[in-house]
Each structure stands twice: as C-alpha cells, then as structure tokens.
Amino acid sequence: MGKIAVPRFLVLPLLFLTFVPGLLAQATSTVTGDTQSVRVTRLEQQVAEAKSSGDNAWMLTSSALVLMMTGPGLALFYGGLVRKKNVLGTMMQSFAMMAIITVIWALFGYSLCFGPGNSFLGGLHHLFLRGVGAAPDADYAATIPQQTFMIYQLMFAVITPALITGAFAERMKFSAMALFMILWSLLVYDPMAHMVWGKGGLLNAALGGRFPTLDFAGGTVVHITSGVSALVCALYLGRRVGYPKQPMPPHSVVLSFIGACMLWVGWFGFNAGSALAAGSLATSAFVATHFAAAAAVIGWGGAEWLRNGKPSALGAISGSVAGLVAITPAAGFVGPMPALVIGLLAGIFCYLMVVRVKSWFGYDDSLDAFGVHGAGGTLGALLTGVFATSSVNPILKDAQGNAVASGWIEGNAHQLLNQFVGIAMAWGLAIVGTLIILKIVDMLVGLRVSEEHEMVGLDLSQHGEEGYYWEVPA
C-alpha cells in the first residue's frame, strides 16, 4: 500500500492530540497523588491529636480522682475512726499533705522521682519543673503532655504520706508531722518511686531495670512504704494514753463510711489511670480494681461474721480498702478472675493482721495503717508475681523485644524473686529511712504532744478549735 501523505498544516495539531492528553493525565495523576498524600497525612495527624486529647482528658480526670482520695476520701475515713476530740486534727493532717507535698513536688520532688539519674534516685534535670511542659515524655507517656504526667504523679506523692498518719493518730504534734512528712517524702518516697517507675530505676520493669518488679499503680511505692513506715512510727511513739485498757471506738462510722466510698471511686483513677492512656489496659485495670474490692468486702466480712456472729459496717469498709490496696500493684497485669482471688485473700489476711496479729504484739497502730496498707501491699505485690499475664500487659520483653511470660502461673517463676527484691527494698528503705527521720524530728521539735494535750485532744491543743460545737441548754 502506498503511504498516506499528511499535509504539513495538520502535523502540529496531530502531535498535540497525540501527546498532550497523556501529559495532562500524568500531571493530573501527580497532582491527585500529592493531594491524597496530603489528605492522608492530615488525617493521621487529626487521629493522633484526637487520641492525645482523649488520653489527656482521662488523665486529668484520673488526677482529680486520686486527689479526691486524699481529701475528702482519706480525711473522712480517718477522721471518723478517731475520737471526736481529734477529728479536725486528723483530717487536717491529710489536708496539709495536699498543700505541703505539692510545693515540695514542684520544687524538686518530681525531678528526684522521674528525672534521669542513677539506679536509686533521679537527678536535678527537672528542678523547679524545668522542661516540664506541653511536650510528652515518650519514655513515660507518649500521648499526653509531660505536665499532665507530672500532676498525675503528684497525687500519688500526696496520698502516700497521708496514709502514714493513721498510725500515729491522736498523739503527734502537728509541727512534727509536717517536718516528718517533708523529710519522708524526700528520703523514702522519692527514691522508691524512682527505683520502680523512673528512668534507669533499679526495679523498673518497663525501662529495663536490674530487678524488674511488677507494680502497676503503687503496691511497693505507695502501700508498703507507707504501711511499714506507719508501723515504725507507731512503735517509736508508743501507745496512746489509756490504750488498750480504755475503749477508743470510732466517733463516727458514718464519716468513715462516706470516706471509704469516696476512696473506692477515687481508686479507679489511682489504678486505671496508671495505664496513662484511655485504652483497653485502663479498662482491664478498672475491672480488676472493682472486682478485688468487692471480693475483699466478702472476705473480711465473712471472717468477721464467723468470729463475731455478725458483720459490721466498719469491717465491710475496711475490707474494701484492703482489697483496693492489694490489687493496686496487680491491676494492670491480671484478669478479672485472679482479681477476685487477690481481693478475697486480702480481705481475710488483713482482717487477721488487724484483729489477731496487732493484739498479739500489742502495738498501737491507731487506724491500722500497717495492717491494711503494709500487709495488704506486701500480699498484693507477691500475688502480682503469681497471677500476672502477658495477655493483659506484655510489659516484659526478651532481647529481641518479644513479649515473654509475666507471672508464675504463666511460666515465669523467676518473677517471684523480682517481686521479693522489690518488697525487700521497700521494707528496708521504709524502716531505715523512717527511723532516721523520727530521730531527727524528735531532736528538733519533739514528736509527741504532752499527756495533757493528748487528753484534751489535738483539735484544741494543736489548732485551737473543735470539730463539733454542741449547744448547751439554757
């Protein structure tokens, strides 16, 4: 066939029709691809911001819940358990911790707990909260501002020394209490918190500590240290005037009942908040916390019922606190059924510690801070090593970064040794540190009120006021 000649005036139009549509399509595709990429990036950013906002909202709520545990929760719980002449003095001790420890925390407490340091104590990197702002610290909580993490941890630092006040209720000077708590926070709480939760800490399970101790929300850091320190204080100060011959019943179980209910509610911030995010781990810890508290009420109440022929309201609320204490280290590591077991055992064990063991040894732990927090925290820390499972929280990793078994039942019997090390460190630090601090405070201001002031009551002798003003008939 012969070739078809194309007129010269049609060459450029044909070239245009042949190549330009392809170039336009390619350009359009490139622009569309760029637009899709921008949209995907923007969407990912919005998702991350939404997650951060949700986590931050939950953590601020949890912070408020934990603060509520100290005041009004603990203040009412302890206030109702003392005689009416000491109700304000006892409540004031909890309230004072909300102010004193906050200032100490802002100046250097947070840095000593969570600043980079050595295996036993944080450094001064965050002195006066330097560098603690809106940017997250990924080592602790990658989706919330570090300032949120800081204020949440402050609430733990506030309630821990407040728990100790139950042991020396009705007999320590307010000035001595304030000085003791400042020194105790710095010398006992801060090192223990750093060892278990801080970067480089000896017992830190999440960041590669030498003895990874599983303590989700403070079994060792909060309850063992405060409970054991409480026992040391009770032994050092001696018994109240008239104890145990003179009856010293609670002046208002109603106040204590209200306080215990607030503690139960606030404890969800304490335990579920320790997930540091509004995710499934927080849900698991929330469920475990509630189940353990309920089982402990049955354990304590059942033991009391068998012994005395009737369950008491005071026993029920004491049991709930015992269960909450024991589940604290385990809340983010165990499922619902182990939580029930831990709570039930804690209720029975703490009841025996309060009713039997205290009477055997004769020490005057006024409000049973050791019997509930020291004993319950120790039991809970041990049972955490038994029941912890990687399916709930794969915190322990091998050299390749793969999750390994967490507890004894799951196949990691060695974890019990790590738990023992953590418990021993908490006991040792609490005993030695508290003894040293008591000696110092006793030399400087004296620890105990006079017998006359004790008979009058702390409300009048330490604060010049009374909790109740009764009208005198004309």
MOTAVEN-V509179 format. One record per backbone hydrogen bond with DSSP energy under -1.0 kcal/mol. NH is the residue of the N-H (numbers start at 1). CO is the residue of the C=O. E is the energy in kcal/mol with one decimal. If there is no record, write none. Layout:
NH,CO,E + NH,CO,E
This chain:
10,7,-1.9 + 11,8,-1.2 + 14,10,-2.1 + 15,11,-2.6 + 16,12,-2.4 + 17,13,-2.3 + 18,14,-1.8 + 19,15,-2.5 + 20,16,-1.5 + 23,19,-2.2 + 24,20,-3.0 + 25,21,-2.6 + 26,22,-2.7 + 27,23,-2.5 + 28,24,-2.9 + 29,25,-2.7 + 30,26,-2.3 + 31,27,-2.6 + 32,28,-2.8 + 33,29,-2.8 + 34,30,-2.6 + 35,31,-2.5 + 36,32,-2.8 + 37,33,-2.4 + 38,34,-2.3 + 39,35,-2.5 + 40,36,-2.7 + 41,37,-2.5 + 42,38,-2.7 + 43,39,-2.6 + 44,40,-2.7 + 45,41,-2.1 + 46,42,-2.3 + 47,43,-2.5 + 48,44,-2.4 + 49,45,-2.5 + 50,46,-2.4 + 51,47,-2.5 + 52,48,-2.5 + 53,49,-2.5 + 54,50,-2.5 + 55,51,-2.9 + 56,52,-2.6 + 57,53,-2.4 + 58,54,-2.1 + 59,55,-2.4 + 60,56,-2.4 + 61,57,-2.1 + 62,58,-2.6 + 63,59,-2.2 + 64,60,-1.9 + 65,61,-2.2 + 66,62,-2.5 + 67,63,-2.1 + 68,64,-2.1 + 71,67,-2.1 + 73,68,-2.8 + 74,69,-3.3 + 75,70,-2.0 + 76,72,-2.7 + 77,73,-2.5 + 78,74,-3.1 + 79,75,-2.1 + 80,76,-2.3 + 86,83,-2.5 + 90,86,-2.3 + 91,87,-2.3 + 92,88,-2.8 + 93,89,-1.1 + 94,90,-1.1 + 95,91,-2.3 + 96,92,-2.8 + 97,93,-1.2 + 100,96,-3.1 + 101,97,-1.4 + 103,99,-1.7 + 104,100,-2.1 + 105,101,-2.7 + 106,102,-2.1 + 107,103,-2.0 + 108,104,-2.4 + 109,104,-2.4 + 110,105,-2.0 + 112,108,-2.2 + 113,109,-1.6 + 114,110,-3.1 + 115,111,-1.9 + 118,121,-2.2 + 122,112,-2.9 + 127,124,-1.6 + 128,107,-3.2 + 129,126,-2.0 + 130,127,-1.3 + 132,129,-1.8 + 140,137,-1.8 + 141,137,-2.5 + 146,135,-1.5 + 147,133,-2.2 + 149,145,-1.8 + 150,146,-2.7 + 151,147,-2.2 + 152,148,-2.2 + 153,149,-2.3 + 154,150,-1.7 + 155,151,-1.1 + 157,153,-1.8 + 158,154,-1.7 + 159,155,-1.8 + 160,156,-1.9 + 163,159,-1.7 + 166,163,-1.3 + 167,164,-2.3 + 171,168,-1.5 + 173,447,-2.6 + 177,173,-2.4 + 178,174,-2.4 + 179,175,-2.2 + 180,176,-2.8 + 181,177,-2.5 + 182,178,-1.8 + 183,179,-2.1 + 184,180,-2.8 + 185,181,-2.4 + 186,182,-1.6 + 187,183,-2.7 + 188,184,-2.5 + 189,184,-1.8 + 190,185,-2.4 + 192,188,-1.8 + 193,189,-3.0 + 194,190,-2.2 + 195,191,-2.5 + 196,192,-1.9 + 197,193,-2.8 + 198,194,-1.4 + 201,198,-2.1 + 202,119,-2.4 + 203,195,-1.9 + 204,201,-1.2 + 209,204,-3.6 + 211,202,-2.7 + 213,203,-2.4 + 216,329,-2.2 + 222,218,-1.6 + 223,218,-2.1 + 224,219,-2.1 + 225,220,-1.4 + 226,222,-1.8 + 227,223,-2.6 + 228,224,-2.8 + 229,225,-1.9 + 230,226,-2.1 + 231,227,-1.7 + 232,228,-2.1 + 233,229,-2.4 + 234,230,-2.5 + 235,231,-2.4 + 236,232,-2.5 + 237,233,-2.7 + 238,234,-1.5 + 243,240,-2.1 + 246,242,-3.8 + 251,82,-2.0 + 252,80,-2.2 + 256,252,-1.6 + 257,253,-2.6 + 258,254,-2.3 + 259,255,-2.5 + 260,256,-2.6 + 261,257,-2.1 + 262,258,-2.0 + 263,259,-2.2 + 264,260,-2.4 + 265,261,-2.1 + 266,262,-3.0 + 267,263,-2.1 + 268,265,-1.4 + 269,266,-1.2 + 270,266,-1.4 + 271,267,-2.9 + 272,268,-1.1 + 273,268,-1.0 + 275,272,-1.5 + 276,273,-2.2 + 279,277,-1.3 + 283,279,-1.4 + 284,280,-2.4 + 285,281,-2.4 + 286,282,-2.2 + 287,283,-2.5 + 288,284,-2.5 + 289,285,-2.2 + 290,286,-2.0 + 291,287,-2.5 + 292,288,-2.3 + 293,289,-2.0 + 294,290,-2.1 + 295,291,-2.4 + 296,292,-2.2 + 297,293,-1.7 + 298,294,-1.5 + 299,295,-2.4 + 300,296,-3.0 + 301,297,-2.5 + 302,298,-2.6 + 303,299,-2.0 + 304,300,-2.5 + 305,301,-2.4 + 306,302,-2.3 + 307,303,-1.8 + 308,304,-3.3 + 309,305,-2.0 + 316,312,-2.0 + 317,313,-2.3 + 318,314,-2.0 + 319,315,-2.4 + 320,316,-1.9 + 321,317,-1.8 + 322,318,-2.2 + 323,319,-2.3 + 324,320,-2.1 + 325,321,-2.5 + 326,322,-2.3 + 327,323,-1.9 + 331,327,-1.9 + 333,330,-2.7 + 334,330,-1.3 + 339,335,-1.6 + 340,336,-1.7 + 341,337,-1.8 + 342,338,-2.8 + 343,339,-2.4 + 344,340,-2.4 + 345,341,-2.6 + 346,342,-2.3 + 347,343,-2.3 + 348,344,-1.8 + 349,345,-2.9 + 350,346,-2.7 + 351,347,-1.4 + 352,348,-2.0 + 353,349,-2.1 + 354,350,-2.2 + 355,351,-2.8 + 356,352,-2.1 + 357,352,-2.1 + 358,353,-1.6 + 360,356,-2.3 + 361,357,-2.1 + 362,358,-2.1 + 366,167,-1.6 + 366,364,-1.3 + 367,166,-2.2 + 368,365,-1.8 + 372,368,-1.6 + 373,369,-2.0 + 374,369,-1.1 + 375,370,-2.7 + 376,372,-1.1 + 377,373,-2.1 + 378,374,-1.7 + 379,375,-2.4 + 380,376,-2.5 + 381,377,-2.2 + 382,378,-1.9 + 383,379,-2.6 + 384,380,-1.7 + 385,381,-1.1 + 387,383,-2.7 + 388,384,-2.0 + 389,333,-2.5 + 392,389,-1.0 + 393,389,-1.7 + 395,393,-2.3 + 398,402,-2.4 + 401,398,-1.7 + 404,396,-2.2 + 407,388,-1.1 + 408,385,-2.7 + 409,386,-2.3 + 411,408,-1.2 + 412,407,-3.0 + 415,412,-1.3 + 416,413,-1.4 + 418,414,-1.5 + 419,415,-2.4 + 420,416,-2.3 + 421,417,-2.2 + 422,418,-2.3 + 423,419,-2.6 + 424,420,-2.8 + 425,421,-2.5 + 426,422,-2.2 + 427,423,-2.8 + 428,424,-2.9 + 429,425,-2.6 + 430,426,-2.1 + 431,427,-2.6 + 432,428,-2.5 + 433,429,-2.2 + 434,430,-2.0 + 435,431,-2.1 + 436,432,-2.2 + 437,433,-2.3 + 438,434,-2.7 + 439,435,-2.1 + 440,436,-2.2 + 441,437,-2.8 + 442,438,-2.6 + 443,439,-2.0 + 444,440,-2.0 + 445,441,-2.8 + 446,441,-1.5 + 449,171,-1.6 + 454,450,-2.4 + 455,451,-2.1 + 456,452,-2.1 + 457,453,-2.6 + 459,85,-1.9 + 461,457,-2.2 + 462,458,-2.3 + 464,460,-1.1 + 465,459,-1.9
